[in-house]
Structures are given as C-alpha cells and as structure tokens.
C-alpha cells in the first residue's frame, strides 16, 4: 500500500531545494572530474603505452615441445684408462672448441675463477696446451674481423685466484668482465657456476672450471646443448642476474627480481623437449642460493630433493665432496636436507643408493664419519641398500706436483627416471649462499635406451665398476 510522505513547511522546502541544488552541483563536479581524469589517462596511455602483465612467468603454461640436441661431455685425466668398449663421450675441450668456432654474435661465460694458462700455476706442463688454445681463441677475439661480444661474470678475484686471464682479456678488449663479491650480497659465498651461453642457442653446463687442469688433469662431466634456444634462453636469465650484480657497483640482491628475470619452467611445470629428434624429455634449470632465484625458478636444493623423492628403484650420486654440514660459516652447523632424503628413500621405499665420492690429498677425513653412518643403515633392515665407494684418480710423481689436479670433480646424480647435472659440491654452503646451477632432465617414456639419463647411468656404472673405485670401509 502506498504510504504518503508528510508535507513540508516553507522553511523545510527551501532547505530541501538548497540541498537538491547542492547535490546537483556536487554531482556535476564529480562527473567533470571523472571525465577529465579519463581523458588524461587515455591521452597518457596513447603516448606511454605499457604492456599489461596480469600473470607472472611462473603461471604461464607452455605445452609446446621444443627441439634440442644434447650430449654428455667429459674430461678424462691423462693416465686414467677405462676398459675397452666402455662408454665414451665428447671431451670438454672439444665441446668448448665447438662453441667458440660456431659462435656468431655473443658468448656469455659464468665462472668461478680462470687459470687456462700453465704459467698461472707456475707449472711448465705440456698438458696445459688445450687450455692455452682455448685462451688464445678468446684473446683472438680482440682482433677478429667479425668480433663477437664476450661477457664474463666471475667470482671476485682473490690472492689464491687472481684471475690474470680475465685481466688480459679485458685489457686487450677481447671481453667485458665483471666480478661478483658475495660478501657484499650475502655476507659470504662465491660464484661457483660453470656455464657457457652462445648466441642464445647453445650452452655448456657442468663441473669444469675455466682451468687448463679441467681439460686434462681433472675428471669432469657436463652437457653440451646445441640448437636449443628455449632452454638456452632460460639459462640466460640466470646469467642475466649475475651480470646485473657484477656490472653495478651499488647493486644489491632485490627482494623480488623483475618480471623478465622470472621463468615459467620449474619442477612443477618443466619444459617439454624433443631431444636429439629421438625421444621426449622434461627439463628445467634450477639455481642457488634462493635469493638469486627469480619468480618461478626452482631452488637447486629442491631440484635435488625432488629427484631423490621421485626415484623408484635407485639413486646414483657422483660428487667430489659430501657433507651434511655448513662448512665455511663462522661455525660448523649440521645440515641434513640431502642426508635425510637419502635415508628416507632407502629405509621407507627400498630405493638402492650408490654414492661415488672423491678422495684426493685435499679431502677432509671427517667426511668418512658421515658417509659411514649412511652406509651402516644397510645393516638396519634387509631391504635397505646403501653402498659407498671412493673414486681415486691415479697420479705419477710428476702429476702429483700439479697443484689441485688429479681428482674426480663430477657433480651429478642419476635415478631410474632423472638425470641431474650440477655445478655444486654437496654441502650446505653451496645451497645457502653460493651461486650454482642444476639441470634436470627427466625421461617421459620409461625403458628407453640412448637417452641422456641412460647415458649418465652408463657413465656411473663404468666408474663404479672401474679399478679407480675403492670400497669404503
């Protein structure tokens, strides 16, 4: 039923009329201001267009399969001889030569230190020749007709590693060089990465430092990828962060890296590859330490743990050093992340674990206690199987005099499903404040032979069963 409003007296009517006029004026003013704002906004957008980014790279799915040629590459020290018909792959020296010979426009190198010439170590060694050839090729870039742009991001030089090679390259104009001081960014740590990126299409990633010994006197393992622009471009984003920090004296690690440093490829959403035009794989690049990882990037430690957790039958590990510790801090700290994952895999799921750990004159004997505690779990239950061996590179009297040579420097893991190839030793420091990269390559069709994962399994079996692998007691 309609309800009648009370009648207004004259004063009320006047006041009401005034209020109506005021409301009308206010409404008109509001419309004017809104229209003016919209016109100014549209005009500004015409002259300063900016892309609208509603989603970070981590949330952009990519189901396309990309072609990529990948092969394992190795350095086998002089005098280390495997049995005939053992697996054998391209040498690190040949891989680096290929990258240099095929580069057309750009070469980016992320490195710990440089010592490609024998004089850097005070040795007159004929085995330094491959390193000196690589250095000369880089130096020749200064006078090349079709000069390529070489950028080197290295760890801060020290009295032990003065990086005289890069000083020479920079002084001759062969390369632009920047150094990263991790004490400034994180209070400690180093750049421990070993990465080459060529023309945005090819890369080397592995254990080999820019050192002549890494080509002839130290056992190394890595991958050479060619005609692989998508995965190469993703790795280039990690180098981009190194370059930013090294090329800006006042640079600090941002609390959040800009959008273009981020990635959509990670452990939850890997890149789909057609490797060597023969078999499908999933891939992603992980990095350490966490502050250097932009949006979407899997941390290197998480890549390792995910690989161990995902193993169904076996986990085979070959690393130079293994410590469940933070070693290089102000005080030693227990760091059990990887150790616990291995124990859990062996005890709870019956996964067979084999660990091939290096032994040389610089090894710390205290590692034995932690390794022994792992191996002793084998006696806990019938289904637990953890085996450990020490890999020793033989040396004659002359080779023994080569400083920091004659060691198995590998840093990889292979399971029944995944190949993991990294640049870090396995102690806590390398994942908390030291820069490194891990590459994960996963078979998507079980049982295939000839895959990178299968090749890496064969390399481990060759080394494990060789005369250079010694039982751990």
NORTANOR-V36893 format. One record per residue. N is the residue number from 1. RES is the residue in three letters. PHI is phi in radians with two decimals (* if undefined). OMEGA is omega in whole degrees, -180 to 180 (999 if undefined). Layout:
BEGIN
n-><N & N>
res-><RES & RES>
phi-><PHI & PHI>
omega-><OMEGA & OMEGA>
END
This chain:
BEGIN
n-><1 & 2 & 3 & 4 & 5 & 6 & 7 & 8 & 9 & 10 & 11 & 12 & 13 & 14 & 15 & 16 & 17 & 18 & 19 & 20 & 21 & 22 & 23 & 24 & 25 & 26 & 27 & 28 & 29 & 30 & 31 & 32 & 33 & 34 & 35 & 36 & 37 & 38 & 39 & 40 & 41 & 42 & 43 & 44 & 45 & 46 & 47 & 48 & 49 & 50 & 51 & 52 & 53 & 54 & 55 & 56 & 57 & 58 & 59 & 60 & 61 & 62 & 63 & 64 & 65 & 66 & 67 & 68 & 69 & 70 & 71 & 72 & 73 & 74 & 75 & 76 & 77 & 78 & 79 & 80 & 81 & 82 & 83 & 84 & 85 & 86 & 87 & 88 & 89 & 90 & 91 & 92 & 93 & 94 & 95 & 96 & 97 & 98 & 99 & 100 & 101 & 102 & 103 & 104 & 105 & 106 & 107 & 108 & 109 & 110 & 111 & 112 & 113 & 114 & 115 & 116 & 117 & 118 & 119 & 120 & 121 & 122 & 123 & 124 & 125 & 126 & 127 & 128 & 129 & 130 & 131 & 132 & 133 & 134 & 135 & 136 & 137 & 138 & 139 & 140 & 141 & 142 & 143 & 144 & 145 & 146 & 147 & 148 & 149 & 150 & 151 & 152 & 153 & 154 & 155 & 156 & 157 & 158 & 159 & 160 & 161 & 162 & 163 & 164 & 165 & 166 & 167 & 168 & 169 & 170 & 171 & 172 & 173 & 174 & 175 & 176 & 177 & 178 & 179 & 180 & 181 & 182 & 183 & 184 & 185 & 186 & 187 & 188 & 189 & 190 & 191 & 192 & 193 & 194 & 195 & 196 & 197 & 198 & 199 & 200 & 201 & 202 & 203 & 204 & 205 & 206 & 207 & 208 & 209 & 210 & 211 & 212 & 213 & 214 & 215 & 216 & 217 & 218 & 219 & 220 & 221 & 222 & 223 & 224 & 225 & 226 & 227 & 228 & 229 & 230 & 231 & 232 & 233 & 234 & 235 & 236 & 237 & 238 & 239 & 240 & 241 & 242 & 243 & 244 & 245 & 246 & 247 & 248 & 249 & 250 & 251 & 252 & 253 & 254 & 255 & 256 & 257 & 258 & 259 & 260 & 261 & 262 & 263 & 264 & 265 & 266 & 267 & 268 & 269 & 270 & 271 & 272 & 273 & 274 & 275 & 276 & 277 & 278 & 279 & 280 & 281 & 282 & 283 & 284 & 285 & 286 & 287 & 288 & 289 & 290 & 291 & 292 & 293 & 294 & 295 & 296 & 297 & 298 & 299 & 300 & 301 & 302 & 303 & 304 & 305 & 306 & 307 & 308 & 309 & 310 & 311 & 312 & 313 & 314 & 315 & 316 & 317 & 318 & 319 & 320 & 321 & 322 & 323 & 324 & 325 & 326 & 327 & 328 & 329 & 330 & 331 & 332 & 333 & 334 & 335 & 336 & 337 & 338 & 339 & 340 & 341 & 342 & 343 & 344 & 345 & 346 & 347 & 348 & 349 & 350 & 351 & 352 & 353 & 354 & 355 & 356 & 357 & 358 & 359 & 360 & 361 & 362 & 363 & 364 & 365 & 366 & 367 & 368 & 369 & 370 & 371 & 372 & 373 & 374 & 375 & 376 & 377 & 378 & 379 & 380 & 381 & 382 & 383 & 384 & 385 & 386 & 387 & 388 & 389 & 390 & 391 & 392 & 393 & 394 & 395 & 396 & 397 & 398 & 399 & 400 & 401 & 402 & 403 & 404 & 405 & 406 & 407 & 408 & 409 & 410 & 411 & 412 & 413 & 414 & 415 & 416 & 417 & 418 & 419 & 420 & 421 & 422 & 423 & 424 & 425 & 426 & 427 & 428 & 429 & 430 & 431 & 432 & 433 & 434 & 435 & 436 & 437 & 438 & 439 & 440 & 441 & 442 & 443 & 444 & 445 & 446 & 447 & 448 & 449 & 450 & 451 & 452 & 453 & 454 & 455 & 456 & 457 & 458 & 459 & 460 & 461 & 462 & 463 & 464 & 465 & 466 & 467 & 468 & 469 & 470 & 471 & 472 & 473>
res-><UNK & UNK & UNK & UNK & UNK & UNK & UNK & UNK & UNK & UNK & UNK & UNK & UNK & UNK & UNK & UNK & UNK & UNK & UNK & UNK & UNK & UNK & UNK & UNK & UNK & UNK & UNK & UNK & UNK & UNK & UNK & UNK & UNK & UNK & UNK & UNK & UNK & UNK & UNK & UNK & UNK & UNK & UNK & UNK & UNK & UNK & UNK & UNK & UNK & UNK & UNK & UNK & UNK & UNK & UNK & UNK & UNK & UNK & UNK & UNK & UNK & UNK & UNK & UNK & UNK & UNK & UNK & UNK & UNK & UNK & UNK & UNK & UNK & UNK & UNK & UNK & UNK & UNK & UNK & UNK & UNK & UNK & UNK & UNK & UNK & UNK & UNK & UNK & UNK & UNK & UNK & UNK & UNK & UNK & UNK & UNK & UNK & UNK & UNK & UNK & UNK & UNK & UNK & UNK & UNK & UNK & UNK & UNK & UNK & UNK & UNK & UNK & UNK & UNK & UNK & UNK & UNK & UNK & UNK & UNK & UNK & UNK & UNK & UNK & UNK & UNK & UNK & UNK & UNK & UNK & UNK & UNK & UNK & UNK & UNK & UNK & UNK & UNK & UNK & UNK & UNK & UNK & UNK & UNK & UNK & UNK & UNK & UNK & UNK & UNK & UNK & UNK & UNK & UNK & UNK & UNK & UNK & UNK & UNK & UNK & UNK & UNK & UNK & UNK & UNK & UNK & UNK & UNK & UNK & UNK & UNK & UNK & UNK & UNK & UNK & UNK & UNK & UNK & UNK & UNK & UNK & UNK & UNK & UNK & UNK & UNK & UNK & UNK & UNK & UNK & UNK & UNK & UNK & UNK & UNK & UNK & UNK & UNK & UNK & UNK & UNK & UNK & UNK & UNK & UNK & UNK & UNK & UNK & UNK & UNK & UNK & UNK & UNK & UNK & UNK & UNK & UNK & UNK & UNK & UNK & UNK & UNK & UNK & UNK & UNK & UNK & UNK & UNK & UNK & UNK & UNK & UNK & UNK & UNK & UNK & UNK & UNK & UNK & UNK & UNK & UNK & UNK & UNK & UNK & UNK & UNK & UNK & UNK & UNK & UNK & UNK & UNK & UNK & UNK & UNK & UNK & UNK & UNK & UNK & UNK & UNK & UNK & UNK & UNK & UNK & UNK & UNK & UNK & UNK & UNK & UNK & UNK & UNK & UNK & UNK & UNK & UNK & UNK & UNK & UNK & UNK & UNK & UNK & UNK & UNK & UNK & UNK & UNK & UNK & UNK & UNK & UNK & UNK & UNK & UNK & UNK & UNK & UNK & UNK & UNK & UNK & UNK & UNK & UNK & UNK & UNK & UNK & UNK & UNK & UNK & UNK & UNK & UNK & UNK & UNK & UNK & UNK & UNK & UNK & UNK & UNK & UNK & UNK & UNK & UNK & UNK & UNK & UNK & UNK & UNK & UNK & UNK & UNK & UNK & UNK & UNK & UNK & UNK & UNK & UNK & UNK & UNK & UNK & UNK & UNK & UNK & UNK & UNK & UNK & UNK & UNK & UNK & UNK & UNK & UNK & UNK & UNK & UNK & UNK & UNK & UNK & UNK & UNK & UNK & UNK & UNK & UNK & UNK & UNK & UNK & UNK & UNK & UNK & UNK & UNK & UNK & UNK & UNK & UNK & UNK & UNK & UNK & UNK & UNK & UNK & UNK & UNK & UNK & UNK & UNK & UNK & UNK & UNK & UNK & UNK & UNK & UNK & UNK & UNK & UNK & UNK & UNK & UNK & UNK & UNK & UNK & UNK & UNK & UNK & UNK & UNK & UNK & UNK & UNK & UNK & UNK & UNK & UNK & UNK & UNK & UNK & UNK & UNK & UNK & UNK & UNK & UNK & UNK & UNK & UNK & UNK & UNK & UNK & UNK & UNK & UNK & UNK & UNK & UNK & UNK & UNK & UNK & UNK & UNK & UNK & UNK & UNK & UNK & UNK & UNK & UNK & UNK & UNK & UNK & UNK & UNK & UNK & UNK & UNK & UNK & UNK & UNK & UNK & UNK & UNK & UNK & UNK & UNK & UNK & UNK & UNK & UNK & UNK>
phi-><* & -1.21 & -1.89 & -1.35 & -1.37 & -1.12 & -1.22 & -1.71 & -1.41 & -1.08 & -1.14 & -1.08 & -1.16 & -1.10 & -1.08 & -1.13 & -1.10 & -1.08 & -1.13 & -1.13 & -1.14 & -1.10 & -1.12 & -1.12 & -1.13 & -1.09 & -1.10 & -1.10 & -1.11 & -1.07 & -1.10 & -1.11 & -1.13 & -1.12 & -1.10 & -1.06 & -1.08 & -1.13 & -1.12 & -1.14 & -1.11 & -1.15 & -1.13 & -1.12 & -1.17 & -1.15 & -1.62 & -2.31 & -1.19 & -2.27 & -1.18 & -1.59 & -1.94 & -1.57 & -2.28 & -1.30 & -0.96 & -1.11 & -1.83 & -1.71 & -1.26 & -2.43 & -1.74 & -1.38 & -1.74 & -1.94 & -1.27 & -2.83 & -1.68 & -2.31 & -2.43 & -1.26 & -2.30 & -2.38 & -1.96 & -1.88 & -1.02 & -0.96 & 1.62 & -1.71 & -2.12 & -1.55 & -1.16 & -0.98 & 1.22 & -1.24 & -0.97 & -2.52 & -2.29 & -0.93 & -1.38 & -1.00 & -1.02 & -1.11 & -1.11 & -1.14 & -1.06 & -1.04 & -1.08 & -1.19 & -1.19 & -1.65 & -1.18 & -2.00 & -2.39 & -2.43 & -2.49 & -1.96 & -2.19 & -1.80 & -2.54 & -1.39 & -2.60 & -2.22 & -2.79 & -1.46 & -1.88 & -1.10 & -1.13 & -1.09 & -1.81 & 1.26 & -1.90 & -1.86 & -1.97 & -1.16 & -1.25 & -1.40 & -0.99 & -1.02 & -1.12 & -1.18 & -1.17 & -1.09 & -1.08 & -1.11 & -1.07 & -1.18 & -1.17 & -1.12 & -1.06 & -1.11 & -2.02 & -1.18 & -1.13 & -1.83 & -1.16 & -1.74 & -1.53 & -1.84 & -2.13 & -2.17 & -1.91 & -2.21 & -1.23 & -0.94 & -1.03 & -2.40 & -1.13 & -1.36 & -2.22 & -1.30 & 0.97 & -1.15 & -1.05 & -1.25 & -1.05 & -1.13 & -1.04 & -1.22 & -1.16 & -1.54 & 1.37 & -1.40 & -2.71 & -1.65 & -2.20 & -2.23 & -2.09 & -1.90 & -1.78 & -1.27 & -1.14 & -1.33 & -1.54 & -2.23 & 1.46 & 2.95 & 1.77 & -2.51 & -1.56 & -1.89 & -1.21 & -2.32 & -2.46 & -2.05 & -2.27 & -2.09 & 0.95 & 1.17 & -2.26 & -2.28 & -2.69 & -2.06 & -2.47 & 3.09 & -1.64 & -1.41 & -1.32 & -1.38 & -2.53 & -1.03 & -1.15 & -1.20 & -1.78 & -2.41 & -2.13 & -2.30 & -1.45 & -2.25 & -2.56 & -2.74 & -2.23 & -1.95 & -2.00 & -2.26 & 0.89 & -2.38 & -1.14 & -1.19 & -1.23 & -1.08 & -1.10 & -1.20 & -1.13 & -1.09 & -1.18 & -1.23 & -1.07 & -1.02 & -1.16 & -1.04 & -1.13 & -1.04 & -1.17 & -1.32 & -1.60 & -2.12 & -0.97 & -1.70 & -1.16 & -2.28 & -1.19 & -1.24 & -1.15 & -2.51 & -1.24 & -1.01 & -0.92 & -1.33 & -1.60 & -1.38 & -2.40 & -1.78 & -1.91 & -2.80 & -1.12 & -1.57 & -2.48 & -1.29 & -1.32 & -1.68 & -2.09 & -1.87 & -1.47 & 0.96 & 0.98 & -2.24 & -2.60 & -1.46 & -2.51 & -1.86 & -2.55 & -2.75 & -1.86 & -1.93 & -2.46 & -2.38 & -1.37 & -0.91 & -1.06 & -1.54 & -1.61 & -1.36 & -0.94 & 1.56 & -1.36 & -1.25 & -1.24 & -1.02 & -1.05 & -1.12 & -1.11 & -1.15 & -1.12 & -1.09 & -1.12 & -1.14 & -1.10 & -1.51 & -1.22 & -1.81 & -2.09 & -2.62 & -2.29 & -2.00 & -2.18 & -2.26 & -2.44 & -1.21 & -2.17 & -2.37 & -2.39 & -1.49 & -2.48 & -1.68 & -1.61 & -1.70 & -1.37 & -1.08 & -2.54 & -1.18 & -2.20 & -1.28 & -2.43 & -1.90 & -0.99 & -1.26 & -0.99 & -1.14 & -1.13 & -1.19 & -1.07 & -1.12 & -1.06 & -1.27 & -1.39 & -1.50 & -2.06 & 1.22 & -1.32 & -1.37 & -2.02 & -2.16 & -2.21 & -1.91 & -1.89 & -1.27 & -2.39 & -2.64 & -1.18 & -1.73 & -1.24 & -1.61 & -1.09 & -1.15 & -0.98 & -0.97 & -1.12 & -1.27 & -1.16 & -1.13 & -1.14 & -1.24 & -1.12 & -1.14 & -1.11 & -1.00 & -1.48 & -1.29 & -2.53 & -1.06 & -1.53 & -1.50 & -2.42 & -2.13 & -2.10 & -2.31 & -2.33 & -1.78 & -1.73 & -2.09 & -1.43 & -1.20 & -2.56 & -1.47 & -1.09 & -1.19 & -1.17 & -1.13 & -1.45 & -1.34 & -1.18 & 0.96 & -2.06 & 1.08 & -2.57 & -1.47 & -1.72 & -1.03 & -2.55 & -2.49 & -2.53 & -2.36 & -2.14 & -1.20 & -2.22 & -2.35 & -1.90 & -2.07 & -2.18 & -2.21 & -2.10 & -1.99 & -1.28 & -1.80 & -2.38 & -1.00 & -0.98 & -1.27 & -2.03 & -1.78 & -2.54 & -2.07 & -1.46 & -2.73 & -2.37 & -2.18 & -1.92 & -1.91 & -2.20 & -2.04 & -1.17 & -1.79 & -2.15 & -1.11 & 1.58 & -1.27 & -1.83 & 1.49 & -1.38 & -1.01 & -1.08 & -1.13 & -1.07 & -1.18 & -1.08 & -1.16 & -1.10 & -1.09 & -1.06 & -1.03 & -1.19 & -1.09 & -1.62 & -1.43 & -1.26 & -1.57 & -1.70 & -1.93 & -1.00 & -1.75 & -2.19>
omega-><-177 & 179 & -177 & 177 & 179 & 179 & 179 & 172 & -173 & -178 & 178 & -178 & 179 & -180 & 179 & 178 & 178 & -179 & 178 & 178 & 180 & 179 & 178 & 179 & 179 & 180 & 179 & 179 & 179 & 179 & 180 & -180 & 180 & 179 & 180 & -180 & -179 & 179 & 179 & 180 & 180 & 178 & 179 & -179 & 180 & -175 & -179 & -179 & 177 & -180 & 178 & -177 & -177 & -176 & 176 & 180 & -176 & -176 & 179 & -178 & 178 & -177 & 179 & 177 & -175 & 175 & 180 & 176 & -177 & 174 & 172 & 173 & -175 & 163 & 177 & -176 & 176 & 179 & 176 & -171 & 176 & -179 & 178 & 180 & 174 & 177 & -179 & -176 & 178 & 179 & 176 & 179 & 179 & 180 & 179 & 177 & 179 & -179 & 179 & -177 & -176 & -178 & -177 & -174 & -173 & 172 & 175 & 180 & 172 & -170 & 175 & -180 & -179 & 176 & -176 & -178 & -176 & -179 & 177 & -178 & -179 & -178 & 174 & -169 & 176 & -180 & 176 & -173 & 179 & 178 & 180 & 176 & 177 & 180 & -179 & 177 & 178 & -179 & 180 & 178 & -179 & -176 & -177 & 178 & 176 & -175 & 175 & 179 & 180 & 175 & -180 & 172 & -175 & 173 & -178 & 179 & 180 & 177 & 179 & -180 & -176 & 178 & 179 & 179 & -177 & 173 & 179 & -180 & -180 & -177 & 178 & -180 & -180 & -177 & 169 & -174 & 172 & -179 & -180 & 180 & -174 & 174 & 179 & -176 & -171 & -178 & 180 & 179 & -178 & 168 & -174 & -178 & 173 & -170 & 170 & 174 & -175 & 173 & -180 & -176 & -174 & 177 & 166 & 173 & 179 & -173 & -170 & 172 & 176 & -169 & 180 & 179 & 179 & -180 & -174 & -172 & -179 & 179 & -175 & 175 & 178 & 176 & 170 & 177 & 180 & -178 & -173 & -170 & -176 & -180 & 177 & 180 & 178 & 176 & -179 & 178 & 176 & 176 & -179 & 177 & 177 & -176 & 178 & -178 & -176 & -174 & 179 & -175 & -178 & -176 & 172 & 178 & -178 & 177 & 176 & -179 & 178 & -175 & -173 & 172 & -175 & -179 & 174 & -178 & -177 & -176 & 180 & -179 & -177 & 173 & 178 & -177 & 167 & -170 & 179 & 179 & -176 & -174 & -179 & 175 & 170 & -175 & 167 & 178 & 178 & -179 & 174 & -9 & -177 & -180 & 179 & -177 & 179 & -177 & 177 & -175 & 174 & 176 & -176 & 179 & 180 & 177 & 179 & -178 & 179 & 178 & 179 & -179 & -177 & -179 & 179 & -174 & -175 & 172 & 178 & -174 & 173 & 180 & 179 & -178 & 175 & 177 & 168 & -174 & 160 & -167 & -166 & 178 & 179 & 174 & -180 & 178 & 175 & -175 & -164 & -171 & -178 & 180 & -180 & -180 & 178 & 178 & -180 & -180 & -177 & -173 & -173 & -174 & 178 & 179 & 179 & -177 & 172 & -179 & 179 & -173 & -176 & 171 & 176 & -172 & 178 & 180 & 177 & -177 & -179 & 176 & -176 & -177 & -180 & 178 & -179 & -180 & 175 & -177 & -179 & 177 & 179 & -179 & -175 & -179 & -177 & -175 & -179 & -176 & 176 & -180 & -179 & 173 & 176 & 177 & -177 & 176 & -178 & 179 & 171 & -175 & 179 & -180 & 179 & -179 & 177 & -177 & 176 & 174 & 173 & 178 & 171 & -173 & -176 & 179 & -177 & 176 & 176 & 176 & 178 & -178 & -166 & 167 & 176 & 179 & -174 & 180 & -172 & 166 & -173 & 165 & -170 & -176 & -176 & -180 & -179 & -177 & -180 & -176 & 178 & -178 & 172 & 178 & -180 & 178 & -174 & 173 & 176 & 175 & -176 & 175 & 179 & 173 & 179 & 177 & 176 & 179 & 179 & 176 & -179 & 175 & 179 & 176 & 180 & -180 & 177 & -178 & -178 & -177 & -179 & 178 & -178 & 177 & -173 & -180 & -179 & -179 & 999>
END
